[in-house]
Amino acid sequence: MFLGRVSGNIVSTQKNKYLKGHKLLLVKKIDFEGEFIDNKDQICLDMVDAGVGDRVIVVKEGDAVQQILGHKLAPVNTMIIAVVDDIEINEQ
């Protein structure tokens, strides 16, 4: 799981049958201050109606992604599961 910022949309006229009705977004990893960790975009399936510029939580690979979709054959590695409103870090 990682924090990211949505950097763009992907539009496709043809999709795998398990992806129909779902939006694909480009996401870059960020740290807790909102700074980009690297400049690599990842393609993520959007489950929460996120938009460009939103901070999001992304689940990466593994059974969690397949369980959320309910299909073991869905070709998905990364999925946006939350839009982040605020981050609060309590240092002791």
PyMOL Python script that loads the backbone (N, CA, C, O; Angstrom):
from pymol import cmd

cmd.read_pdbstr("""\
ATOM      1  N   MET A   1       0.845  -1.162   0.000  1.00  0.00           N
ATOM      2  CA  MET A   1       0.000   0.000   0.000  1.00  0.00           C
ATOM      3  C   MET A   1       0.897   1.234   0.000  1.00  0.00           C
ATOM      4  O   MET A   1       1.948   1.245   0.640  1.00  0.00           O
ATOM      5  N   PHE A   2       0.472   2.279  -0.726  1.00  0.00           N
ATOM      6  CA  PHE A   2       1.261   3.504  -0.747  1.00  0.00           C
ATOM      7  C   PHE A   2       0.380   4.722  -0.969  1.00  0.00           C
ATOM      8  O   PHE A   2      -0.754   4.610  -1.435  1.00  0.00           O
ATOM      9  N   LEU A   3       0.926   5.900  -0.622  1.00  0.00           N
ATOM     10  CA  LEU A   3       0.265   7.170  -0.911  1.00  0.00           C
ATOM     11  C   LEU A   3       0.649   7.615  -2.309  1.00  0.00           C
ATOM     12  O   LEU A   3       1.775   7.389  -2.752  1.00  0.00           O
ATOM     13  N   GLY A   4      -0.282   8.246  -3.000  1.00  0.00           N
ATOM     14  CA  GLY A   4       0.021   8.740  -4.330  1.00  0.00           C
ATOM     15  C   GLY A   4      -0.785   9.978  -4.659  1.00  0.00           C
ATOM     16  O   GLY A   4      -1.707  10.355  -3.936  1.00  0.00           O
ATOM     17  N   ARG A   5      -0.417  10.602  -5.765  1.00  0.00           N
ATOM     18  CA  ARG A   5      -1.179  11.738  -6.284  1.00  0.00           C
ATOM     19  C   ARG A   5      -1.565  11.405  -7.721  1.00  0.00           C
ATOM     20  O   ARG A   5      -0.731  10.996  -8.529  1.00  0.00           O
ATOM     21  N   VAL A   6      -2.843  11.590  -8.018  1.00  0.00           N
ATOM     22  CA  VAL A   6      -3.340  11.295  -9.360  1.00  0.00           C
ATOM     23  C   VAL A   6      -2.787  12.343 -10.317  1.00  0.00           C
ATOM     24  O   VAL A   6      -2.951  13.545 -10.107  1.00  0.00           O
ATOM     25  N   SER A   7      -2.122  11.864 -11.384  1.00  0.00           N
ATOM     26  CA  SER A   7      -1.482  12.777 -12.332  1.00  0.00           C
ATOM     27  C   SER A   7      -2.155  12.799 -13.697  1.00  0.00           C
ATOM     28  O   SER A   7      -1.825  13.643 -14.531  1.00  0.00           O
ATOM     29  N   GLY A   8      -3.093  11.886 -13.940  1.00  0.00           N
ATOM     30  CA  GLY A   8      -3.759  11.899 -15.240  1.00  0.00           C
ATOM     31  C   GLY A   8      -4.776  10.785 -15.393  1.00  0.00           C
ATOM     32  O   GLY A   8      -4.912   9.915 -14.533  1.00  0.00           O
ATOM     33  N   ASN A   9      -5.484  10.833 -16.510  1.00  0.00           N
ATOM     34  CA  ASN A   9      -6.501   9.839 -16.861  1.00  0.00           C
ATOM     35  C   ASN A   9      -6.010   8.967 -17.999  1.00  0.00           C
ATOM     36  O   ASN A   9      -5.153   9.376 -18.782  1.00  0.00           O
ATOM     37  N   ILE A  10      -6.553   7.774 -18.088  1.00  0.00           N
ATOM     38  CA  ILE A  10      -6.309   6.913 -19.242  1.00  0.00           C
ATOM     39  C   ILE A  10      -7.659   6.621 -19.875  1.00  0.00           C
ATOM     40  O   ILE A  10      -8.598   6.208 -19.194  1.00  0.00           O
ATOM     41  N   VAL A  11      -7.749   6.835 -21.166  1.00  0.00           N
ATOM     42  CA  VAL A  11      -8.973   6.548 -21.903  1.00  0.00           C
ATOM     43  C   VAL A  11      -8.699   5.389 -22.841  1.00  0.00           C
ATOM     44  O   VAL A  11      -7.739   5.410 -23.611  1.00  0.00           O
ATOM     45  N   SER A  12      -9.559   4.368 -22.768  1.00  0.00           N
ATOM     46  CA  SER A  12      -9.392   3.227 -23.665  1.00  0.00           C
ATOM     47  C   SER A  12     -10.744   2.843 -24.249  1.00  0.00           C
ATOM     48  O   SER A  12     -11.756   2.811 -23.549  1.00  0.00           O
ATOM     49  N   THR A  13     -10.739   2.555 -25.527  1.00  0.00           N
ATOM     50  CA  THR A  13     -11.988   2.163 -26.188  1.00  0.00           C
ATOM     51  C   THR A  13     -12.265   0.675 -26.016  1.00  0.00           C
ATOM     52  O   THR A  13     -13.414   0.244 -26.104  1.00  0.00           O
ATOM     53  N   GLN A  14     -11.230  -0.104 -25.775  1.00  0.00           N
ATOM     54  CA  GLN A  14     -11.374  -1.541 -25.540  1.00  0.00           C
ATOM     55  C   GLN A  14     -10.826  -1.867 -24.161  1.00  0.00           C
ATOM     56  O   GLN A  14      -9.745  -1.409 -23.793  1.00  0.00           O
ATOM     57  N   LYS A  15     -11.572  -2.661 -23.397  1.00  0.00           N
ATOM     58  CA  LYS A  15     -11.123  -3.055 -22.054  1.00  0.00           C
ATOM     59  C   LYS A  15     -11.420  -4.527 -21.829  1.00  0.00           C
ATOM     60  O   LYS A  15     -12.313  -5.103 -22.451  1.00  0.00           O
ATOM     61  N   ASN A  16     -10.653  -5.119 -20.929  1.00  0.00           N
ATOM     62  CA  ASN A  16     -10.949  -6.448 -20.444  1.00  0.00           C
ATOM     63  C   ASN A  16     -12.348  -6.428 -19.828  1.00  0.00           C
ATOM     64  O   ASN A  16     -12.744  -5.422 -19.239  1.00  0.00           O
ATOM     65  N   LYS A  17     -13.093  -7.510 -19.952  1.00  0.00           N
ATOM     66  CA  LYS A  17     -14.486  -7.526 -19.490  1.00  0.00           C
ATOM     67  C   LYS A  17     -14.611  -7.252 -17.989  1.00  0.00           C
ATOM     68  O   LYS A  17     -15.643  -6.742 -17.551  1.00  0.00           O
ATOM     69  N   TYR A  18     -13.600  -7.572 -17.197  1.00  0.00           N
ATOM     70  CA  TYR A  18     -13.652  -7.326 -15.762  1.00  0.00           C
ATOM     71  C   TYR A  18     -13.398  -5.858 -15.410  1.00  0.00           C
ATOM     72  O   TYR A  18     -13.659  -5.439 -14.282  1.00  0.00           O
ATOM     73  N   LEU A  19     -12.897  -5.087 -16.355  1.00  0.00           N
ATOM     74  CA  LEU A  19     -12.576  -3.683 -16.093  1.00  0.00           C
ATOM     75  C   LEU A  19     -13.641  -2.719 -16.605  1.00  0.00           C
ATOM     76  O   LEU A  19     -13.571  -1.520 -16.332  1.00  0.00           O
ATOM     77  N   LYS A  20     -14.614  -3.222 -17.335  1.00  0.00           N
ATOM     78  CA  LYS A  20     -15.670  -2.351 -17.878  1.00  0.00           C
ATOM     79  C   LYS A  20     -16.412  -1.667 -16.732  1.00  0.00           C
ATOM     80  O   LYS A  20     -16.761  -2.291 -15.730  1.00  0.00           O
ATOM     81  N   GLY A  21     -16.638  -0.383 -16.910  1.00  0.00           N
ATOM     82  CA  GLY A  21     -17.314   0.401 -15.886  1.00  0.00           C
ATOM     83  C   GLY A  21     -16.384   0.991 -14.842  1.00  0.00           C
ATOM     84  O   GLY A  21     -16.834   1.695 -13.937  1.00  0.00           O
ATOM     85  N   HIS A  22     -15.091   0.711 -14.956  1.00  0.00           N
ATOM     86  CA  HIS A  22     -14.117   1.247 -14.009  1.00  0.00           C
ATOM     87  C   HIS A  22     -13.172   2.213 -14.719  1.00  0.00           C
ATOM     88  O   HIS A  22     -12.807   2.011 -15.877  1.00  0.00           O
ATOM     89  N   LYS A  23     -12.788   3.259 -14.003  1.00  0.00           N
ATOM     90  CA  LYS A  23     -11.898   4.286 -14.537  1.00  0.00           C
ATOM     91  C   LYS A  23     -10.445   3.909 -14.260  1.00  0.00           C
ATOM     92  O   LYS A  23     -10.135   3.354 -13.206  1.00  0.00           O
ATOM     93  N   LEU A  24      -9.550   4.213 -15.215  1.00  0.00           N
ATOM     94  CA  LEU A  24      -8.117   3.998 -15.049  1.00  0.00           C
ATOM     95  C   LEU A  24      -7.432   5.347 -14.893  1.00  0.00           C
ATOM     96  O   LEU A  24      -7.682   6.267 -15.672  1.00  0.00           O
ATOM     97  N   LEU A  25      -6.564   5.467 -13.883  1.00  0.00           N
ATOM     98  CA  LEU A  25      -5.866   6.726 -13.613  1.00  0.00           C
ATOM     99  C   LEU A  25      -4.366   6.495 -13.505  1.00  0.00           C
ATOM    100  O   LEU A  25      -3.917   5.397 -13.177  1.00  0.00           O
ATOM    101  N   LEU A  26      -3.597   7.545 -13.786  1.00  0.00           N
ATOM    102  CA  LEU A  26      -2.152   7.525 -13.580  1.00  0.00           C
ATOM    103  C   LEU A  26      -1.861   8.112 -12.205  1.00  0.00           C
ATOM    104  O   LEU A  26      -2.382   9.168 -11.847  1.00  0.00           O
ATOM    105  N   VAL A  27      -1.021   7.415 -11.434  1.00  0.00           N
ATOM    106  CA  VAL A  27      -0.706   7.839 -10.066  1.00  0.00           C
ATOM    107  C   VAL A  27       0.804   7.810  -9.862  1.00  0.00           C
ATOM    108  O   VAL A  27       1.486   6.879 -10.289  1.00  0.00           O
ATOM    109  N   LYS A  28       1.317   8.861  -9.192  1.00  0.00           N
ATOM    110  CA  LYS A  28       2.732   8.917  -8.803  1.00  0.00           C
ATOM    111  C   LYS A  28       2.823   8.806  -7.289  1.00  0.00           C
ATOM    112  O   LYS A  28       2.014   9.397  -6.573  1.00  0.00           O
ATOM    113  N   LYS A  29       3.812   8.045  -6.789  1.00  0.00           N
ATOM    114  CA  LYS A  29       4.012   7.891  -5.351  1.00  0.00           C
ATOM    115  C   LYS A  29       4.440   9.215  -4.726  1.00  0.00           C
ATOM    116  O   LYS A  29       5.210   9.973  -5.317  1.00  0.00           O
ATOM    117  N   ILE A  30       3.926   9.484  -3.509  1.00  0.00           N
ATOM    118  CA  ILE A  30       4.308  10.680  -2.752  1.00  0.00           C
ATOM    119  C   ILE A  30       4.649  10.282  -1.318  1.00  0.00           C
ATOM    120  O   ILE A  30       4.293   9.197  -0.858  1.00  0.00           O
ATOM    121  N   ASP A  31       5.351  11.190  -0.617  1.00  0.00           N
ATOM    122  CA  ASP A  31       5.617  10.976   0.804  1.00  0.00           C
ATOM    123  C   ASP A  31       4.526  11.677   1.616  1.00  0.00           C
ATOM    124  O   ASP A  31       3.575  12.211   1.046  1.00  0.00           O
ATOM    125  N   PHE A  32       4.662  11.678   2.945  1.00  0.00           N
ATOM    126  CA  PHE A  32       3.629  12.257   3.807  1.00  0.00           C
ATOM    127  C   PHE A  32       3.494  13.772   3.655  1.00  0.00           C
ATOM    128  O   PHE A  32       2.456  14.337   3.999  1.00  0.00           O
ATOM    129  N   GLU A  33       4.527  14.428   3.146  1.00  0.00           N
ATOM    130  CA  GLU A  33       4.462  15.873   2.912  1.00  0.00           C
ATOM    131  C   GLU A  33       3.897  16.207   1.534  1.00  0.00           C
ATOM    132  O   GLU A  33       3.709  17.380   1.213  1.00  0.00           O
ATOM    133  N   GLY A  34       3.627  15.196   0.722  1.00  0.00           N
ATOM    134  CA  GLY A  34       3.069  15.416  -0.605  1.00  0.00           C
ATOM    135  C   GLY A  34       4.105  15.563  -1.700  1.00  0.00           C
ATOM    136  O   GLY A  34       3.762  15.875  -2.840  1.00  0.00           O
ATOM    137  N   GLU A  35       5.378  15.341  -1.368  1.00  0.00           N
ATOM    138  CA  GLU A  35       6.455  15.435  -2.361  1.00  0.00           C
ATOM    139  C   GLU A  35       6.569  14.115  -3.120  1.00  0.00           C
ATOM    140  O   GLU A  35       6.428  13.039  -2.540  1.00  0.00           O
ATOM    141  N   PHE A  36       6.825  14.213  -4.416  1.00  0.00           N
ATOM    142  CA  PHE A  36       6.956  13.008  -5.232  1.00  0.00           C
ATOM    143  C   PHE A  36       8.196  12.216  -4.824  1.00  0.00           C
ATOM    144  O   PHE A  36       9.275  12.785  -4.656  1.00  0.00           O
ATOM    145  N   ILE A  37       8.039  10.904  -4.664  1.00  0.00           N
ATOM    146  CA  ILE A  37       9.148  10.017  -4.325  1.00  0.00           C
ATOM    147  C   ILE A  37       9.953   9.695  -5.575  1.00  0.00           C
ATOM    148  O   ILE A  37      11.184   9.674  -5.545  1.00  0.00           O
ATOM    149  N   ASP A  38       9.259   9.449  -6.655  1.00  0.00           N
ATOM    150  CA  ASP A  38       9.921   9.250  -7.947  1.00  0.00           C
ATOM    151  C   ASP A  38       9.001   9.808  -9.033  1.00  0.00           C
ATOM    152  O   ASP A  38       7.889  10.247  -8.740  1.00  0.00           O
ATOM    153  N   ASN A  39       9.447   9.791 -10.242  1.00  0.00           N
ATOM    154  CA  ASN A  39       8.685  10.394 -11.329  1.00  0.00           C
ATOM    155  C   ASN A  39       7.974   9.340 -12.177  1.00  0.00           C
ATOM    156  O   ASN A  39       7.576   9.622 -13.308  1.00  0.00           O
ATOM    157  N   LYS A  40       7.814   8.138 -11.644  1.00  0.00           N
ATOM    158  CA  LYS A  40       7.190   7.056 -12.392  1.00  0.00           C
ATOM    159  C   LYS A  40       5.680   7.051 -12.177  1.00  0.00           C
ATOM    160  O   LYS A  40       5.204   7.116 -11.044  1.00  0.00           O
ATOM    161  N   ASP A  41       4.942   6.973 -13.267  1.00  0.00           N
ATOM    162  CA  ASP A  41       3.489   6.833 -13.188  1.00  0.00           C
ATOM    163  C   ASP A  41       3.125   5.362 -13.096  1.00  0.00           C
ATOM    164  O   ASP A  41       3.774   4.511 -13.704  1.00  0.00           O
ATOM    165  N   GLN A  42       2.078   5.070 -12.329  1.00  0.00           N
ATOM    166  CA  GLN A  42       1.531   3.721 -12.270  1.00  0.00           C
ATOM    167  C   GLN A  42       0.079   3.791 -12.699  1.00  0.00           C
ATOM    168  O   GLN A  42      -0.630   4.735 -12.351  1.00  0.00           O
ATOM    169  N   ILE A  43      -0.366   2.803 -13.450  1.00  0.00           N
ATOM    170  CA  ILE A  43      -1.759   2.734 -13.872  1.00  0.00           C
ATOM    171  C   ILE A  43      -2.545   2.058 -12.759  1.00  0.00           C
ATOM    172  O   ILE A  43      -2.210   0.951 -12.336  1.00  0.00           O
ATOM    173  N   CYS A  44      -3.598   2.731 -12.283  1.00  0.00           N
ATOM    174  CA  CYS A  44      -4.396   2.214 -11.176  1.00  0.00           C
ATOM    175  C   CYS A  44      -5.872   2.197 -11.543  1.00  0.00           C
ATOM    176  O   CYS A  44      -6.373   3.101 -12.211  1.00  0.00           O
ATOM    177  N   LEU A  45      -6.549   1.163 -11.099  1.00  0.00           N
ATOM    178  CA  LEU A  45      -7.994   1.080 -11.243  1.00  0.00           C
ATOM    179  C   LEU A  45      -8.616   1.928 -10.141  1.00  0.00           C
ATOM    180  O   LEU A  45      -8.289   1.751  -8.967  1.00  0.00           O
ATOM    181  N   ASP A  46      -9.510   2.849 -10.506  1.00  0.00           N
ATOM    182  CA  ASP A  46     -10.112   3.762  -9.542  1.00  0.00           C
ATOM    183  C   ASP A  46     -11.419   3.182  -9.016  1.00  0.00           C
ATOM    184  O   ASP A  46     -12.351   2.943  -9.783  1.00  0.00           O
ATOM    185  N   MET A  47     -11.483   2.957  -7.710  1.00  0.00           N
ATOM    186  CA  MET A  47     -12.690   2.424  -7.086  1.00  0.00           C
ATOM    187  C   MET A  47     -13.453   3.478  -6.291  1.00  0.00           C
ATOM    188  O   MET A  47     -14.512   3.178  -5.741  1.00  0.00           O
ATOM    189  N   VAL A  48     -12.934   4.721  -6.216  1.00  0.00           N
ATOM    190  CA  VAL A  48     -13.528   5.720  -5.320  1.00  0.00           C
ATOM    191  C   VAL A  48     -13.820   7.056  -6.005  1.00  0.00           C
ATOM    192  O   VAL A  48     -14.062   8.053  -5.324  1.00  0.00           O
ATOM    193  N   ASP A  49     -13.801   7.094  -7.326  1.00  0.00           N
ATOM    194  CA  ASP A  49     -14.082   8.312  -8.092  1.00  0.00           C
ATOM    195  C   ASP A  49     -13.082   9.432  -7.785  1.00  0.00           C
ATOM    196  O   ASP A  49     -13.472  10.581  -7.576  1.00  0.00           O
ATOM    197  N   ALA A  50     -11.804   9.091  -7.761  1.00  0.00           N
ATOM    198  CA  ALA A  50     -10.740  10.080  -7.563  1.00  0.00           C
ATOM    199  C   ALA A  50     -10.566  10.899  -8.844  1.00  0.00           C
ATOM    200  O   ALA A  50     -11.036  10.508  -9.912  1.00  0.00           O
ATOM    201  N   GLY A  51      -9.890  12.030  -8.720  1.00  0.00           N
ATOM    202  CA  GLY A  51      -9.640  12.880  -9.872  1.00  0.00           C
ATOM    203  C   GLY A  51      -8.209  13.380  -9.884  1.00  0.00           C
ATOM    204  O   GLY A  51      -7.467  13.188  -8.922  1.00  0.00           O
ATOM    205  N   VAL A  52      -7.828  14.019 -10.970  1.00  0.00           N
ATOM    206  CA  VAL A  52      -6.477  14.542 -11.120  1.00  0.00           C
ATOM    207  C   VAL A  52      -6.177  15.525  -9.989  1.00  0.00           C
ATOM    208  O   VAL A  52      -6.965  16.428  -9.708  1.00  0.00           O
ATOM    209  N   GLY A  53      -5.020  15.331  -9.345  1.00  0.00           N
ATOM    210  CA  GLY A  53      -4.601  16.180  -8.231  1.00  0.00           C
ATOM    211  C   GLY A  53      -4.935  15.621  -6.871  1.00  0.00           C
ATOM    212  O   GLY A  53      -4.384  16.087  -5.873  1.00  0.00           O
ATOM    213  N   ASP A  54      -5.820  14.632  -6.787  1.00  0.00           N
ATOM    214  CA  ASP A  54      -6.199  14.048  -5.494  1.00  0.00           C
ATOM    215  C   ASP A  54      -5.059  13.224  -4.905  1.00  0.00           C
ATOM    216  O   ASP A  54      -4.320  12.556  -5.628  1.00  0.00           O
ATOM    217  N   ARG A  55      -4.927  13.281  -3.568  1.00  0.00           N
ATOM    218  CA  ARG A  55      -4.043  12.364  -2.849  1.00  0.00           C
ATOM    219  C   ARG A  55      -4.851  11.103  -2.592  1.00  0.00           C
ATOM    220  O   ARG A  55      -6.007  11.176  -2.173  1.00  0.00           O
ATOM    221  N   VAL A  56      -4.253   9.960  -2.839  1.00  0.00           N
ATOM    222  CA  VAL A  56      -4.989   8.700  -2.748  1.00  0.00           C
ATOM    223  C   VAL A  56      -4.169   7.627  -2.050  1.00  0.00           C
ATOM    224  O   VAL A  56      -2.945   7.723  -1.955  1.00  0.00           O
ATOM    225  N   ILE A  57      -4.870   6.594  -1.559  1.00  0.00           N
ATOM    226  CA  ILE A  57      -4.222   5.389  -1.051  1.00  0.00           C
ATOM    227  C   ILE A  57      -4.385   4.322  -2.113  1.00  0.00           C
ATOM    228  O   ILE A  57      -5.481   4.091  -2.622  1.00  0.00           O
ATOM    229  N   VAL A  58      -3.271   3.673  -2.441  1.00  0.00           N
ATOM    230  CA  VAL A  58      -3.255   2.654  -3.494  1.00  0.00           C
ATOM    231  C   VAL A  58      -2.860   1.311  -2.895  1.00  0.00           C
ATOM    232  O   VAL A  58      -1.870   1.208  -2.171  1.00  0.00           O
ATOM    233  N   VAL A  59      -3.649   0.278  -3.209  1.00  0.00           N
ATOM    234  CA  VAL A  59      -3.293  -1.094  -2.851  1.00  0.00           C
ATOM    235  C   VAL A  59      -2.543  -1.659  -4.035  1.00  0.00           C
ATOM    236  O   VAL A  59      -2.970  -1.528  -5.182  1.00  0.00           O
ATOM    237  N   LYS A  60      -1.407  -2.295  -3.741  1.00  0.00           N
ATOM    238  CA  LYS A  60      -0.545  -2.786  -4.814  1.00  0.00           C
ATOM    239  C   LYS A  60      -0.453  -4.302  -4.779  1.00  0.00           C
ATOM    240  O   LYS A  60      -0.030  -4.894  -3.786  1.00  0.00           O
ATOM    241  N   GLU A  61      -0.854  -4.908  -5.868  1.00  0.00           N
ATOM    242  CA  GLU A  61      -0.710  -6.344  -6.119  1.00  0.00           C
ATOM    243  C   GLU A  61      -1.281  -7.212  -5.010  1.00  0.00           C
ATOM    244  O   GLU A  61      -1.821  -6.705  -4.026  1.00  0.00           O
ATOM    245  N   GLY A  62      -1.162  -8.489  -5.172  1.00  0.00           N
ATOM    246  CA  GLY A  62      -1.617  -9.445  -4.171  1.00  0.00           C
ATOM    247  C   GLY A  62      -3.101  -9.745  -4.244  1.00  0.00           C
ATOM    248  O   GLY A  62      -3.815  -9.265  -5.124  1.00  0.00           O
ATOM    249  N   ASP A  63      -3.538 -10.544  -3.303  1.00  0.00           N
ATOM    250  CA  ASP A  63      -4.919 -11.008  -3.288  1.00  0.00           C
ATOM    251  C   ASP A  63      -5.921  -9.905  -2.964  1.00  0.00           C
ATOM    252  O   ASP A  63      -7.080 -10.005  -3.365  1.00  0.00           O
ATOM    253  N   ALA A  64      -5.510  -8.850  -2.249  1.00  0.00           N
ATOM    254  CA  ALA A  64      -6.445  -7.785  -1.876  1.00  0.00           C
ATOM    255  C   ALA A  64      -7.103  -7.169  -3.105  1.00  0.00           C
ATOM    256  O   ALA A  64      -8.311  -6.933  -3.114  1.00  0.00           O
ATOM    257  N   VAL A  65      -6.320  -6.913  -4.125  1.00  0.00           N
ATOM    258  CA  VAL A  65      -6.848  -6.310  -5.350  1.00  0.00           C
ATOM    259  C   VAL A  65      -7.876  -7.234  -5.990  1.00  0.00           C
ATOM    260  O   VAL A  65      -8.951  -6.782  -6.386  1.00  0.00           O
ATOM    261  N   GLN A  66      -7.566  -8.494  -6.094  1.00  0.00           N
ATOM    262  CA  GLN A  66      -8.477  -9.459  -6.713  1.00  0.00           C
ATOM    263  C   GLN A  66      -9.735  -9.637  -5.856  1.00  0.00           C
ATOM    264  O   GLN A  66     -10.828  -9.783  -6.404  1.00  0.00           O
ATOM    265  N   GLN A  67      -9.604  -9.628  -4.527  1.00  0.00           N
ATOM    266  CA  GLN A  67     -10.747  -9.796  -3.651  1.00  0.00           C
ATOM    267  C   GLN A  67     -11.710  -8.620  -3.754  1.00  0.00           C
ATOM    268  O   GLN A  67     -12.925  -8.815  -3.732  1.00  0.00           O
ATOM    269  N   ILE A  68     -11.186  -7.410  -3.866  1.00  0.00           N
ATOM    270  CA  ILE A  68     -12.039  -6.227  -3.979  1.00  0.00           C
ATOM    271  C   ILE A  68     -12.867  -6.303  -5.246  1.00  0.00           C
ATOM    272  O   ILE A  68     -14.056  -5.983  -5.230  1.00  0.00           O
ATOM    273  N   LEU A  69     -12.251  -6.724  -6.351  1.00  0.00           N
ATOM    274  CA  LEU A  69     -12.978  -6.852  -7.615  1.00  0.00           C
ATOM    275  C   LEU A  69     -13.890  -8.071  -7.639  1.00  0.00           C
ATOM    276  O   LEU A  69     -14.906  -8.080  -8.333  1.00  0.00           O
ATOM    277  N   GLY A  70     -13.529  -9.087  -6.890  1.00  0.00           N
ATOM    278  CA  GLY A  70     -14.324 -10.303  -6.878  1.00  0.00           C
ATOM    279  C   GLY A  70     -14.029 -11.233  -8.039  1.00  0.00           C
ATOM    280  O   GLY A  70     -14.791 -12.168  -8.288  1.00  0.00           O
ATOM    281  N   HIS A  71     -12.936 -10.995  -8.757  1.00  0.00           N
ATOM    282  CA  HIS A  71     -12.558 -11.821  -9.899  1.00  0.00           C
ATOM    283  C   HIS A  71     -11.084 -12.162  -9.808  1.00  0.00           C
ATOM    284  O   HIS A  71     -10.242 -11.265  -9.771  1.00  0.00           O
ATOM    285  N   LYS A  72     -10.763 -13.430  -9.773  1.00  0.00           N
ATOM    286  CA  LYS A  72      -9.356 -13.854  -9.740  1.00  0.00           C
ATOM    287  C   LYS A  72      -8.669 -13.628 -11.081  1.00  0.00           C
ATOM    288  O   LYS A  72      -7.440 -13.572 -11.135  1.00  0.00           O
ATOM    289  N   LEU A  73      -9.434 -13.498 -12.166  1.00  0.00           N
ATOM    290  CA  LEU A  73      -8.839 -13.368 -13.493  1.00  0.00           C
ATOM    291  C   LEU A  73      -8.701 -11.914 -13.950  1.00  0.00           C
ATOM    292  O   LEU A  73      -8.204 -11.663 -15.048  1.00  0.00           O
ATOM    293  N   ALA A  74      -9.129 -10.962 -13.135  1.00  0.00           N
ATOM    294  CA  ALA A  74      -9.035  -9.553 -13.524  1.00  0.00           C
ATOM    295  C   ALA A  74      -7.562  -9.145 -13.608  1.00  0.00           C
ATOM    296  O   ALA A  74      -6.802  -9.401 -12.674  1.00  0.00           O
ATOM    297  N   PRO A  75      -7.149  -8.517 -14.711  1.00  0.00           N
ATOM    298  CA  PRO A  75      -5.743  -8.142 -14.899  1.00  0.00           C
ATOM    299  C   PRO A  75      -5.404  -6.817 -14.214  1.00  0.00           C
ATOM    300  O   PRO A  75      -5.123  -5.820 -14.880  1.00  0.00           O
ATOM    301  N   VAL A  76      -5.431  -6.814 -12.888  1.00  0.00           N
ATOM    302  CA  VAL A  76      -5.226  -5.583 -12.133  1.00  0.00           C
ATOM    303  C   VAL A  76      -4.118  -5.797 -11.107  1.00  0.00           C
ATOM    304  O   VAL A  76      -4.124  -6.788 -10.377  1.00  0.00           O
ATOM    305  N   ASN A  77      -3.165  -4.865 -11.054  1.00  0.00           N
ATOM    306  CA  ASN A  77      -2.085  -4.928 -10.071  1.00  0.00           C
ATOM    307  C   ASN A  77      -2.188  -3.827  -9.026  1.00  0.00           C
ATOM    308  O   ASN A  77      -1.741  -4.009  -7.894  1.00  0.00           O
ATOM    309  N   THR A  78      -2.773  -2.680  -9.389  1.00  0.00           N
ATOM    310  CA  THR A  78      -2.874  -1.563  -8.457  1.00  0.00           C
ATOM    311  C   THR A  78      -4.278  -0.973  -8.501  1.00  0.00           C
ATOM    312  O   THR A  78      -4.894  -0.873  -9.562  1.00  0.00           O
ATOM    313  N   MET A  79      -4.774  -0.581  -7.320  1.00  0.00           N
ATOM    314  CA  MET A  79      -6.141  -0.098  -7.221  1.00  0.00           C
ATOM    315  C   MET A  79      -6.220   1.035  -6.204  1.00  0.00           C
ATOM    316  O   MET A  79      -5.678   0.928  -5.104  1.00  0.00           O
ATOM    317  N   ILE A  80      -6.896   2.119  -6.577  1.00  0.00           N
ATOM    318  CA  ILE A  80      -7.122   3.238  -5.655  1.00  0.00           C
ATOM    319  C   ILE A  80      -8.305   2.861  -4.772  1.00  0.00           C
ATOM    320  O   ILE A  80      -9.393   2.567  -5.267  1.00  0.00           O
ATOM    321  N   ILE A  81      -8.078   2.871  -3.436  1.00  0.00           N
ATOM    322  CA  ILE A  81      -9.143   2.473  -2.518  1.00  0.00           C
ATOM    323  C   ILE A  81      -9.632   3.610  -1.625  1.00  0.00           C
ATOM    324  O   ILE A  81     -10.627   3.447  -0.918  1.00  0.00           O
ATOM    325  N   ALA A  82      -8.943   4.775  -1.641  1.00  0.00           N
ATOM    326  CA  ALA A  82      -9.377   5.892  -0.798  1.00  0.00           C
ATOM    327  C   ALA A  82      -8.802   7.204  -1.304  1.00  0.00           C
ATOM    328  O   ALA A  82      -7.695   7.247  -1.841  1.00  0.00           O
ATOM    329  N   VAL A  83      -9.571   8.275  -1.125  1.00  0.00           N
ATOM    330  CA  VAL A  83      -9.073   9.634  -1.354  1.00  0.00           C
ATOM    331  C   VAL A  83      -8.698  10.183   0.016  1.00  0.00           C
ATOM    332  O   VAL A  83      -9.496  10.121   0.951  1.00  0.00           O
ATOM    333  N   VAL A  84      -7.485  10.720   0.137  1.00  0.00           N
ATOM    334  CA  VAL A  84      -6.963  11.212   1.418  1.00  0.00           C
ATOM    335  C   VAL A  84      -7.356  12.677   1.580  1.00  0.00           C
ATOM    336  O   VAL A  84      -7.002  13.517   0.752  1.00  0.00           O
ATOM    337  N   ASP A  85      -8.091  12.978   2.653  1.00  0.00           N
ATOM    338  CA  ASP A  85      -8.496  14.356   2.941  1.00  0.00           C
ATOM    339  C   ASP A  85      -7.418  15.092   3.729  1.00  0.00           C
ATOM    340  O   ASP A  85      -7.152  16.268   3.482  1.00  0.00           O
ATOM    341  N   ASP A  86      -6.800  14.391   4.678  1.00  0.00           N
ATOM    342  CA  ASP A  86      -5.824  15.038   5.545  1.00  0.00           C
ATOM    343  C   ASP A  86      -4.880  13.978   6.109  1.00  0.00           C
ATOM    344  O   ASP A  86      -5.249  12.814   6.258  1.00  0.00           O
ATOM    345  N   ILE A  87      -3.668  14.401   6.415  1.00  0.00           N
ATOM    346  CA  ILE A  87      -2.691  13.519   7.061  1.00  0.00           C
ATOM    347  C   ILE A  87      -2.222  14.208   8.330  1.00  0.00           C
ATOM    348  O   ILE A  87      -1.775  15.354   8.289  1.00  0.00           O
ATOM    349  N   GLU A  88      -2.322  13.517   9.454  1.00  0.00           N
ATOM    350  CA  GLU A  88      -1.881  14.059  10.712  1.00  0.00           C
ATOM    351  C   GLU A  88      -0.867  13.101  11.325  1.00  0.00           C
ATOM    352  O   GLU A  88      -1.164  11.925  11.539  1.00  0.00           O
ATOM    353  N   ILE A  89       0.327  13.607  11.606  1.00  0.00           N
ATOM    354  CA  ILE A  89       1.382  12.798  12.186  1.00  0.00           C
ATOM    355  C   ILE A  89       1.658  13.318  13.588  1.00  0.00           C
ATOM    356  O   ILE A  89       2.016  14.483  13.763  1.00  0.00           O
ATOM    357  N   ASN A  90       1.492  12.453  14.593  1.00  0.00           N
ATOM    358  CA  ASN A  90       1.742  12.821  15.985  1.00  0.00           C
ATOM    359  C   ASN A  90       3.106  12.300  16.369  1.00  0.00           C
ATOM    360  O   ASN A  90       3.315  11.090  16.443  1.00  0.00           O
ATOM    361  N   GLU A  91       4.046  13.216  16.618  1.00  0.00           N
ATOM    362  CA  GLU A  91       5.394  12.826  17.035  1.00  0.00           C
ATOM    363  C   GLU A  91       5.482  12.952  18.543  1.00  0.00           C
ATOM    364  O   GLU A  91       5.018  13.929  19.131  1.00  0.00           O
ATOM    365  N   GLN A  92       6.082  11.953  19.153  1.00  0.00           N
ATOM    366  CA  GLN A  92       6.154  11.963  20.615  1.00  0.00           C
ATOM    367  C   GLN A  92       7.559  12.139  21.095  1.00  0.00           C
ATOM    368  O   GLN A  92       7.800  12.170  22.302  1.00  0.00           O
TER     369      GLN A  92
END
""", "prot")
cmd.dss("prot")
cmd.show_as("cartoon", "prot")
cmd.util.cbc("prot")
cmd.orient("prot")
